[in-house]
Amino acid sequence: MKKATFLVMLFISAISIAQDESTSFEEPEAIGGDYMDTGDPAVAHDLINNDGEPFVNFTSTGGEIGFTASYVPYDTPGVGLTDGDSVGVTTSTPPGDNPYPDGDKGYKISDVDGNFILEFDEVEFIEWPGHIFLNYFIADEGFEGDGTINESGSDRIRIYVKDLTNSIELDILNSTGSDINDLGIQGIWQWGEIELDSNAIYQLVIEVRCNSANEAFFFDNIHFEGILGLDENNNKFFSVFPNPANGFVNISSHSSGNKHIAIYNILGKLTIETITTERVDISNLTSGVYIMKISQNGVSSTKKLVVK
C-alpha cells in the first residue's frame, strides 16, 4: 500500500501541510482477464466494477486517491466494451521491456470502440501554487486518424486538468488534430507535468478513443503536490450530508443548478438514479454502504454514502 507523504511547514500565523496526493494504482487488486461492460454501448454511461474482472473504479479509503470510469459511444455507436476488452487496473506492462515506473501495477485502456473517460478525485490547492505530474505510455503501432471526429478510426488521447474553481481546462497532452503516430512519443514511458495555481480545486481527467487491442495506453505514478486543504471535505467540489443518513440526503456544491445522482451498492448495482438540485430520497435503501456519483456542469465526484 502506498501512502501520501506530508511535510509540515511553519508560516506566519498558521501551520500548513505540503502534501502529496497520489496514486500508482497499487491499492486496488489487479485481476487478470478482460473487462466486459454490461451497459448499452449506444448510450453514454458510467462503468461499474464487475465481479472477477479488472477494477475500472476505485474509492479512496485514505491512501491513494480514487477514480471513476465512464463510456461515451461514437456518433455512430459500435460495440463499445461489451465484447470484453483490456482496461482497468493491471499488472500487465506495456509491450517490450517497460515496467511500471512506480510499483508493479498501472491502469490500461485499449480497444474501447468508443470513448473511455477516467476521472480522479478532486484536490484543492491552498496558500501556494503546486503541480501535477504523471507517467504515460502509448503503444507504438496501429493508430488512425487525427481525433477530430467522434468516429471509429479517429483515435485520440487527451490528459488534462479541470480547474473547477475557475471553469477552465489545462492540457497536459492533447492529440486532437494530429495522428498519434506522428507525435514521436510512443514506445517509451513519457513524463507529463503542469503547474497549478493556489486557491483552486482541480481534477485530473484522462480521455481515450481507440478501436484496436494494439492501440493501448498505460498510466502510472500520478501525483498532486502542493499546499493542499487539510479538511477532506474541503478537497471536494460536492458535500453530502447527513452521512450516515436515513430517509434522505442533501448534496451541496460550488455551483447552482441540477445535479445528476447515481447511487450504487457495493456490488456495483445501480440502486437510485435521479436529477435534483439538492435532496435525494433514499428511504427505499436498506442499511449499508453505497457509492454515490454526483455530476453537475461537467464536474463529477464519487462519494461513499452510509445508510443507517
BAVEX-363601 format. One record per residue: residue number from 1; x, y, z of N, C-alpha, C in turn; residue in three letters. Coordinates in steps of 0.2 Angstrom, whole numbers, plus 5000, padded with zeros to 4 digits. Each point is the difference from the previous one (the first is absolute). Layout:
<nodes>
nr,nxx,nyy,nzz,caxx,cayy,cazz,cxx,cyy,czz,rest
NUM,X,Y,Z,X,Y,Z,X,Y,Z,ALA
...
</nodes>
This chain:
<nodes>
nr,nxx,nyy,nzz,caxx,cayy,cazz,cxx,cyy,czz,rest
1,5004,4994,5000,4996,5006,5000,5004,5006,5000,MET
2,4999,5005,4995,5003,5006,5000,4997,5005,5005,LYS
3,5004,5005,5002,4997,5005,5005,5002,5007,4997,LYS
4,4996,5004,5001,5001,5007,4999,5006,5003,5004,ALA
5,5004,5004,4998,5006,5003,5004,4998,5007,5002,THR
6,5002,5002,5006,4998,5006,5003,5007,5003,5003,PHE
7,5000,5007,4999,5005,5004,5003,4997,5006,5003,LEU
8,5001,5001,5007,4998,5005,5004,5004,5006,4999,VAL
9,4997,5006,4998,5003,5006,4999,4997,5006,5004,MET
10,5004,5003,5004,4998,5006,5004,5000,5006,4996,LEU
11,4994,5004,5000,4999,5006,4996,4998,5005,5006,PHE
12,5000,5006,4998,4998,5006,5005,4992,4998,5002,ILE
13,4999,5000,5006,4993,4999,5003,4997,4994,4998,SER
14,5003,4995,4997,4996,4994,4998,5005,4994,4998,ALA
15,4998,4994,5001,5003,4994,4998,4997,4997,4994,ILE
16,5003,4999,4995,4997,4997,4994,5004,4994,4999,SER
17,4997,4996,4995,5003,4993,4999,5002,5000,4992,ILE
18,5006,4998,4999,5002,4999,4993,4999,4993,4999,ALA
19,4995,4998,4995,4997,4994,5000,5001,4997,4993,GLN
20,5001,4993,4999,5000,4997,4994,4994,4995,5000,ASP
21,4995,5002,4996,4994,4995,4999,5002,4997,4993,GLU
22,4999,4993,5000,5003,4996,4995,4997,4993,4999,SER
23,5001,4997,4994,4998,4993,4999,5005,4997,4995,THR
24,5002,4994,5002,5004,4996,4995,4996,4994,4999,SER
25,4994,5000,5002,4995,4994,4999,5002,4994,5003,PHE
26,5004,5001,5006,5002,4994,5004,4995,4997,5005,GLU
27,4995,5005,5002,4996,4997,5005,4994,4996,4997,GLU
28,4997,5001,4994,4995,4996,4997,5003,4993,4998,PRO
29,4996,4995,5001,5003,4993,4998,5000,5000,4992,GLU
30,5005,4997,4998,5001,4999,4992,4997,4993,4998,ALA
31,4995,5000,4997,4997,4994,4998,5001,4999,4992,ILE
32,5002,4994,4998,5002,4999,4993,4993,4999,4996,GLY
33,5001,4999,4994,4995,5000,4995,4997,5006,4998,GLY
34,4995,5000,4996,4997,5006,4997,4994,5002,5004,ASP
35,4999,5007,4999,4994,5003,5003,4994,5000,4995,TYR
36,4994,4998,5002,4994,5000,4995,4995,5004,5003,MET
37,4998,5005,4996,4995,5005,5002,4993,4997,4999,ASP
38,4996,5001,5006,4993,4997,4999,4995,5006,4998,THR
39,5003,5006,4999,4996,5006,4998,4998,5000,4992,GLY
40,4996,5004,4998,4998,5001,4993,5005,5004,4997,ASP
41,5004,4996,4995,5005,5004,4996,4998,5006,4996,PRO
42,4994,5001,4999,4997,5005,4996,4999,5006,5004,ALA
43,5000,5000,5007,4999,5005,5004,5006,5002,5005,VAL
44,5001,5006,5001,5005,5002,5005,4998,4998,5007,ALA
45,5005,4997,5004,4998,4997,5007,5006,5000,5004,HIS
46,4999,4999,5006,5006,4999,5005,5001,4992,5000,ASP
47,5007,4999,5000,5002,4993,5001,5000,4997,5007,LEU
48,4999,4994,5001,4999,4997,5007,5006,4995,5000,ILE
49,5002,4998,5006,5004,4995,5002,4996,4993,4999,ASN
50,5002,4995,4996,4997,4994,5000,5004,4995,5004,ASN
51,4996,4995,5003,5004,4995,5003,5004,4996,4996,ASP
52,5007,4998,5002,5004,4996,4997,5003,5004,4994,GLY
53,4999,5006,4999,5003,5004,4994,5004,5006,5003,GLU
54,5005,5002,4996,5004,5006,5002,4996,5006,5002,PRO
55,5003,5003,5006,4997,5006,5003,5001,5006,4995,PHE
56,4994,5003,4998,5000,5006,4996,4999,5006,5005,VAL
57,4997,4999,5006,4999,5005,5005,5003,4999,5006,ASN
58,5002,5005,5004,5003,4999,5007,4998,5006,5004,PHE
59,4997,4998,5006,4998,5005,5005,5005,5000,5005,THR
60,5003,5006,5001,5006,5001,5005,4998,4999,5007,SER
61,5004,4997,5004,4999,4998,5007,5005,5004,5004,THR
62,5003,5005,4997,5005,5004,5004,5007,5000,4998,GLY
63,5001,4995,4995,5007,4999,4998,5000,5003,4993,GLY
64,5000,4996,4995,5001,5003,4993,4993,5003,4998,GLU
65,5000,5005,4996,4994,5004,4998,4996,4995,4995,ILE
66,4993,5001,5000,4996,4996,4997,4999,5002,4992,GLY
67,4996,4996,4997,4999,5001,4993,4994,4997,4997,PHE
68,4996,5003,4995,4994,4997,4997,5001,5000,4993,THR
69,4997,4995,4997,5000,4999,4992,4993,5001,4997,ALA
70,5000,5003,4994,4993,5000,4997,5002,4999,4992,SER
71,4994,4999,4996,5001,4998,4993,4995,5005,4996,TYR
72,5003,5002,4995,4996,5004,4995,5000,4997,4993,VAL
73,4995,4998,4997,5000,4997,4993,5003,5005,4995,PRO
74,5002,4997,4994,5001,5004,4994,4993,5003,4998,TYR
75,5000,5005,4996,4994,5003,4997,4996,4994,4996,ASP
76,5004,4996,4997,4997,4993,4998,5002,4995,5004,THR
77,4996,4998,5005,5002,4995,5005,5003,4994,4998,PRO
78,5005,4997,5003,5002,4993,4999,4999,4996,5006,GLY
79,5004,4995,5001,4999,4995,5005,5002,5002,5007,VAL
80,5004,5006,5000,5003,5002,5006,5004,4995,5003,GLY
81,4999,4999,5007,5004,4995,5004,4996,4994,5001,LEU
82,4994,4999,4997,4996,4994,5001,5003,4994,4998,THR
83,5005,5000,4995,5003,4994,4998,5006,4998,5004,ASP
84,5001,5003,5005,5006,4998,5005,5007,5003,4997,GLY
85,5002,5005,5004,5006,5003,4998,5005,5001,5006,ASP
86,5007,5002,4999,5005,5000,5005,5000,5007,5002,SER
87,4996,5002,5006,5000,5006,5003,5000,4999,5007,VAL
88,5002,5005,5004,5000,5000,5007,5007,4999,5003,GLY
89,5000,4999,5007,5006,4999,5004,5003,4993,4998,VAL
90,5006,5000,4999,5004,4994,4997,5007,5000,5002,THR
91,5003,4994,5000,5007,4999,5001,5003,4999,4993,THR
92,4996,4999,4995,5002,5000,4993,5004,5006,4998,SER
93,5006,4999,4998,5004,5006,4998,5000,5002,4993,THR
94,5002,5006,4998,5000,5001,4993,5005,4996,4996,PRO
95,4999,4999,4993,5004,4996,4996,5007,5001,5001,PRO
96,5005,4995,4999,5007,5001,5001,5002,5000,5007,GLY
97,5006,5002,5001,5003,5000,5007,4998,5007,5003,ASP
98,4994,5001,5003,4997,5006,5002,4996,5000,5007,ASN
99,5004,4998,5005,4996,4999,5006,4997,5007,5003,PRO
100,4995,4999,5004,4997,5006,5003,5005,5004,5004,TYR
101,5000,5007,4999,5005,5004,5004,4999,5000,5007,PRO
102,4994,4999,5003,4999,5000,5007,4996,4994,5002,ASP
103,5003,4994,5003,4996,4995,5002,4999,4995,4994,GLY
104,4996,4995,5001,4999,4995,4995,4993,5000,4997,ASP
105,4996,5005,5001,4994,5001,4997,4999,5006,4996,LYS
106,4996,5001,4996,4998,5006,4996,4993,4999,4998,GLY
107,4998,5005,4996,4993,5000,4997,5001,5000,4992,TYR
108,4996,4995,4997,5000,4999,4993,4994,5002,4997,LYS
109,5000,5003,4994,4994,5001,4996,5001,4998,4993,ILE
110,4996,4996,4997,5002,4998,4993,4993,4997,4997,SER
111,5000,5001,4993,4994,4997,4996,4993,5001,5003,ASP
112,4999,5006,5001,4994,5002,5004,4994,5001,4995,VAL
113,5001,5001,4993,4995,5001,4995,4995,5005,5002,ASP
114,5003,5006,5002,4996,5005,5002,5005,5005,5004,GLY
115,4997,5003,5005,5004,5005,5005,5000,4997,5007,ASN
116,5006,5000,5003,5001,4998,5007,5003,5006,5003,PHE
117,4996,5001,5006,5001,5006,5004,5002,4998,5007,ILE
118,5006,5002,5002,5002,4998,5007,5001,5007,5004,LEU
119,4996,5001,5005,5000,5006,5004,5003,4998,5008,GLU
120,5004,5004,5002,5003,4999,5007,4997,5005,5005,PHE
121,5001,4998,5006,4997,5004,5006,5003,5007,4999,ASP
122,4995,5005,5002,5002,5007,5000,5005,5002,5006,GLU
123,5005,5004,4998,5005,5002,5005,5000,5008,5000,VAL
124,5000,5003,5007,5000,5007,5000,5007,5002,5002,GLU
125,5003,5006,4997,5006,5003,5001,4998,5006,5004,PHE
126,5004,5001,5006,4999,5006,5004,5007,5003,5001,ILE
127,5000,5007,5002,5006,5003,5002,5005,5001,4994,GLU
128,5003,4995,4997,5005,5001,4995,4998,4996,4994,TRP
129,5003,5001,4994,4999,4996,4994,5003,4993,5001,PRO
130,4999,4996,4996,5003,4993,5000,5000,4997,4993,GLY
131,5000,4994,4999,5000,4997,4993,4998,4993,5000,HIS
132,4998,4997,4995,4998,4993,4999,5005,4997,4995,ILE
133,5002,4994,5001,5004,4996,4995,4998,4993,5000,PHE
134,5001,4997,4994,4998,4993,4999,5005,4997,4995,LEU
135,5000,4993,4999,5003,4996,4995,4995,4997,4996,ASN
136,5001,5000,4993,4995,4997,4995,5004,4997,4995,TYR
137,4997,4994,4997,5004,4996,4995,4995,4999,4995,PHE
138,5002,5001,4993,4995,4999,4995,5003,4995,4995,ILE
139,4997,4995,4999,5002,4994,4996,5002,5003,4993,ALA
140,5005,4997,4996,5003,5003,4995,4997,4997,4993,ASP
141,4994,4998,5000,4998,4998,4993,4992,5001,5000,GLU
142,4997,5000,4994,4993,4999,4999,4996,5006,5000,GLY
143,5002,5006,5002,4995,5006,5000,4998,5003,4994,PHE
144,4994,5003,5000,4997,5002,4993,4997,5007,5001,GLU
145,5000,5004,4995,4996,5006,5000,5004,5006,5005,GLY
146,4996,5005,5000,5003,5006,5004,4995,5002,5006,ASP
147,4996,4996,5002,4996,5001,5006,4995,5006,5000,GLY
148,4999,5002,4994,4995,5006,4999,4993,4999,5000,THR
149,4998,4993,4998,4993,4998,5000,4999,4994,5004,ILE
150,4994,5000,5003,4999,4995,5005,4997,4993,4996,ASN
151,5005,4997,4997,4998,4994,4996,5006,4995,5000,GLU
152,4999,4994,4999,5005,4995,4999,5005,5002,4995,SER
153,5006,4998,5002,5006,5002,4995,5002,5007,5001,GLY
154,4998,5004,5005,5002,5007,5002,5002,5000,5007,SER
155,5006,4996,5001,5003,4999,5007,5002,5007,5003,ASP
156,5000,5000,5007,5001,5006,5003,5002,4998,5008,ARG
157,5005,5004,5002,5001,5000,5008,5000,5007,5002,ILE
158,4997,5001,5006,5001,5007,5003,5000,4999,5007,ARG
159,5006,5003,5003,5001,5000,5008,5000,5007,5002,ILE
160,4995,5002,5004,4999,5007,5002,4998,5001,5007,TYR
161,5000,5006,5003,4998,5001,5006,4995,5005,5000,VAL
162,4994,4999,5003,4995,5005,5001,5001,5004,5006,LYS
163,5000,5007,4999,5000,5005,5005,4993,5001,5002,ASP
164,4997,4997,5005,4993,5000,5001,4998,5007,5003,LEU
165,5005,5003,5003,4998,5007,5003,4999,5005,4995,THR
166,5004,5000,4995,5000,5005,4995,4997,4997,4993,ASN
167,4998,4994,5000,4996,4997,4994,5005,5001,4994,SER
168,5006,4997,5000,5004,5000,4995,5004,4993,4999,ILE
169,5002,4998,4995,5004,4994,4999,5007,5001,4998,GLU
170,5005,4996,5003,5007,5001,4999,5003,4993,4997,LEU
171,5002,5001,4993,5002,4994,4997,5007,4998,5002,ASP
172,5001,4993,5002,5007,4997,5000,5002,4997,4994,ILE
173,4995,4996,4997,5001,4998,4993,4993,5000,4996,LEU
174,5000,5002,4994,4994,5000,4996,5002,4998,4993,ASN
175,4998,4994,4998,5002,4998,4993,4995,5003,4995,SER
176,4995,5003,5002,4995,5002,4995,5003,5004,4994,THR
177,4999,4998,4994,5002,5004,4994,5007,4997,4998,GLY
178,5002,4994,5003,5006,4997,4998,4999,4993,5000,SER
179,5004,4996,4995,5000,4993,5001,5005,4998,5005,ASP
180,4998,4996,5005,5004,4998,5006,5007,4997,4998,ILE
181,5000,4997,4994,5006,4997,4997,5005,5005,4999,ASN
182,4998,5006,4998,5004,5006,4998,5003,5004,5006,ASP
183,4998,4999,5006,5002,5004,5006,5007,4998,5003,LEU
184,5003,4994,4998,5006,4998,5002,5001,4999,5008,GLY
185,4994,4997,5003,5000,4999,5007,4998,4993,5001,ILE
186,5001,4996,4996,4997,4993,5001,5006,4995,5002,GLN
187,4999,4995,5003,5004,4994,5001,5005,5001,5006,GLY
188,4999,5006,5004,5004,5001,5006,4996,5004,5005,ILE
189,5001,4999,5006,4997,5004,5005,5001,5007,5000,TRP
190,4995,5004,5000,5000,5007,4999,4998,5004,5007,GLN
191,5003,5006,5001,4999,5004,5006,4995,5006,4998,TRP
192,4995,5000,5003,4995,5006,4999,5000,5004,5006,GLY
193,5000,5007,5000,5000,5004,5006,4997,5007,4998,GLU
194,4996,5003,5005,4997,5006,4999,5000,5004,5007,ILE
195,5002,5006,5000,4999,5005,5006,4993,5001,5001,GLU
196,4998,5001,5007,4994,5001,5002,5000,5006,5005,LEU
197,4995,5005,4999,5000,5006,5004,4997,4998,5007,ASP
198,5000,5004,5005,4998,4999,5007,4992,5002,5000,SER
199,4997,4998,5005,4993,5002,5002,4995,4998,4994,ASN
200,5001,4994,4998,4996,4997,4995,4999,4992,5001,ALA
201,4995,4998,4997,4998,4992,5001,5002,4997,4993,ILE
202,5003,4995,5000,5002,4997,4993,4998,4993,5000,TYR
203,4999,4997,4994,4999,4993,4998,5003,4998,4994,GLN
204,5004,4995,5001,5003,4997,4994,4995,4995,4996,LEU
205,5001,5001,4993,4995,4996,4996,5004,4997,4994,VAL
206,4999,4994,4999,5004,4996,4994,4994,4998,4995,ILE
207,5001,5002,4994,4995,4998,4995,5003,4996,4994,GLU
208,4998,4994,4998,5003,4996,4995,4994,4998,4995,VAL
209,5002,5001,4994,4996,4997,4995,5004,4995,4995,ARG
210,4998,4994,5000,5004,4995,4996,4995,4994,4998,CYS
211,5003,4996,4995,4995,4995,4998,5004,4993,4998,ASN
212,5006,4999,5003,5004,4994,4999,5004,4999,5007,SER
213,5001,4993,5001,5004,4998,5005,5007,5002,5000,ALA
214,5003,5001,4994,5007,5003,4999,5000,5007,5002,ASN
215,4995,5004,5000,4999,5007,5002,4999,5000,5008,GLU
216,5006,5000,5003,5000,4999,5007,5003,5006,5004,ALA
217,4997,5002,5005,5003,5006,5004,5001,4997,5008,PHE
218,5005,5002,5003,5002,4998,5007,5001,5006,5004,PHE
219,4998,5000,5006,5001,5006,5005,5003,4998,5006,PHE
220,5004,5004,5004,5003,4998,5006,5002,5007,5003,ASP
221,5002,4999,5007,5004,5005,5004,4997,5007,4999,ASN
222,4993,5001,5002,4997,5006,5000,5000,5004,5007,ILE
223,5003,5006,4999,5001,5004,5007,4997,5007,4999,HIS
224,4996,5002,5005,4999,5007,5001,5005,5002,5006,PHE
225,5004,5006,4999,5004,5002,5005,4999,5007,5001,GLU
226,4999,5002,5006,4999,5007,5002,4998,5001,5007,GLY
227,4997,5006,5002,4997,5001,5006,4993,4999,5000,ILE
228,4998,4994,5002,4993,4998,4999,4995,5001,5006,LEU
229,4994,5000,4999,4995,5001,5005,5001,4995,5006,GLY
230,4999,5002,5006,5001,4995,5005,4994,4996,5002,LEU
231,4994,5003,4999,4993,4996,5001,4998,4997,4994,ASP
232,4999,4993,5000,4999,4996,4994,4994,5003,4996,GLU
233,4995,5003,5004,4994,5002,4997,5001,5006,4996,ASN
234,5005,5004,5001,5002,5006,4997,5004,4998,4993,ASN
235,5002,4994,5000,5003,4997,4993,4995,4998,4995,ASN
236,4994,5001,5002,4995,4997,4995,4995,5006,4998,LYS
237,4998,4999,4994,4996,5005,4997,4993,5000,5003,PHE
238,4998,4994,5002,4993,4998,5002,5001,4998,5008,PHE
239,4994,5002,5003,5000,4998,5007,4993,4996,5001,SER
240,5001,4994,5004,4994,4996,5001,4998,5000,5007,VAL
241,4994,5001,5002,4998,5000,5007,4993,4999,5001,PHE
242,4997,4997,5005,5004,4997,5005,5004,4993,4997,PRO
243,5005,4998,5003,5003,4994,4998,5004,4997,5006,ASN
244,4997,4995,5003,4995,4995,4998,4993,5004,5000,PRO
245,4996,4997,4996,4993,5003,4999,4995,4994,5000,ALA
246,4994,5003,5001,4994,4996,5000,4994,5004,4997,ASN
247,4997,4997,4995,4994,5004,4997,5001,5004,4995,GLY
248,5005,5005,5000,5002,5004,4995,5007,5003,5001,PHE
249,5003,5002,4995,5007,5003,5000,5000,5006,4996,VAL
250,5004,5005,5002,5001,5007,4997,5007,5000,4996,ASN
251,5000,5003,4995,5006,5001,4996,5001,5007,4998,ILE
252,5005,5003,5003,5002,5007,4998,5006,5001,4996,SER
253,5001,5005,4996,5006,5001,4996,5002,5007,4999,SER
254,5005,5001,4997,5003,5007,4998,4996,5003,4995,HIS
255,4995,4997,4996,4996,5003,4995,4993,4999,5001,SER
256,4996,5004,4997,4993,4999,5000,4997,4996,4994,SER
257,4994,4997,5001,4997,4996,4995,4999,4993,5001,GLY
258,4997,4996,4996,4999,4993,5001,5006,4996,5000,ASN
259,5000,4995,5004,5005,4995,5001,4997,4993,4998,LYS
260,5004,4996,4996,4999,4993,4998,5003,4996,5006,HIS
261,4995,4996,5003,5002,4995,5005,4999,4993,4998,ILE
262,5006,4996,5001,4999,4993,4999,5003,4996,5007,ALA
263,4996,4996,5003,5002,4997,5006,5001,4992,4998,ILE
264,5006,4997,5002,5001,4993,4999,5001,4996,5006,TYR
265,4998,4994,5001,5002,4996,5006,5007,4997,4999,ASN
266,5002,4997,5005,5007,4998,5000,5002,4994,4995,ILE
267,4994,4998,4996,5001,4995,4995,5000,5004,4993,LEU
268,5000,5006,5000,5000,5004,4994,4993,5001,4997,GLY
269,4994,4997,5003,4994,5001,4997,4997,5007,5001,LYS
270,4997,5003,4995,4997,5006,5000,4994,5000,5004,LEU
271,4999,5003,5006,4994,5000,5004,4996,5006,5000,THR
272,5003,5006,4998,4996,5006,5000,5003,5004,4994,ILE
273,4996,5003,4996,5003,5005,4995,4995,5006,4999,GLU
274,5002,5006,5001,4995,5005,5000,5003,5007,4999,THR
275,4996,5005,4998,5003,5007,4999,4997,5004,5006,ILE
276,5004,5004,5003,4998,5004,5006,5004,5006,5000,THR
277,4997,5005,5004,5004,5006,5001,5004,4999,5007,THR
278,4997,4996,5005,5003,4999,5006,4999,4994,5004,GLU
279,4993,4998,5000,4998,4994,5005,4999,4994,4996,ARG
280,5002,4994,5003,4998,4994,4997,4997,4995,5005,VAL
281,4994,4997,4998,4996,4996,5004,5004,4993,5000,ASP
282,5002,4998,5005,5004,4993,5001,4996,4995,5004,ILE
283,4993,5002,5001,4997,4996,5005,4999,4993,4998,SER
284,5001,4998,4994,4999,4993,4997,5006,4996,5001,ASN
285,5006,5003,5002,5006,4997,5001,5001,4996,5006,LEU
286,5002,4994,5000,5001,4997,5007,5007,5002,5003,THR
287,5001,4999,5006,5006,5002,5003,5006,4997,4997,SER
288,5005,5004,5000,5007,4998,4997,5004,5005,4997,GLY
289,5005,4998,4996,5004,5005,4997,4999,5000,4993,VAL
290,4999,5006,4997,4999,5001,4993,5005,5005,4997,TYR
291,5001,5000,4993,5004,5005,4997,4995,5005,4996,ILE
292,5001,5006,5001,4996,5005,4997,5005,5004,4995,MET
293,4997,5000,4993,5004,5005,4995,4996,5006,4999,LYS
294,5003,5006,5001,4996,5006,4999,5003,5003,4994,ILE
295,4996,5003,4995,5002,5004,4994,4996,5006,4999,SER
296,5004,5005,4999,4997,5007,4999,5004,5004,4996,GLN
297,4998,5003,4994,5003,5005,4996,5007,4997,4998,ASN
298,5001,4994,4998,5006,4997,4998,5005,4998,5006,GLY
299,4998,5001,5006,5004,4998,5006,4997,4994,5003,VAL
300,5004,4995,5002,4997,4994,5003,5004,4998,5006,SER
301,4997,4996,5004,5003,4998,5006,4997,4994,5003,SER
302,5004,4996,5003,4998,4993,5003,5000,5001,5008,THR
303,4995,4998,5003,5000,5000,5007,4997,4994,5003,LYS
304,5003,4998,5006,4997,4995,5004,4994,5002,5004,LYS
305,4995,4996,5000,4994,5002,5003,4998,4994,5005,LEU
306,4999,5002,5006,4998,4995,5005,4993,5001,5002,VAL
307,4996,4995,4999,4992,5000,5001,4999,4996,5007,VAL
308,4997,5004,5005,4999,4997,5006,4994,4995,5000,LYS
</nodes>
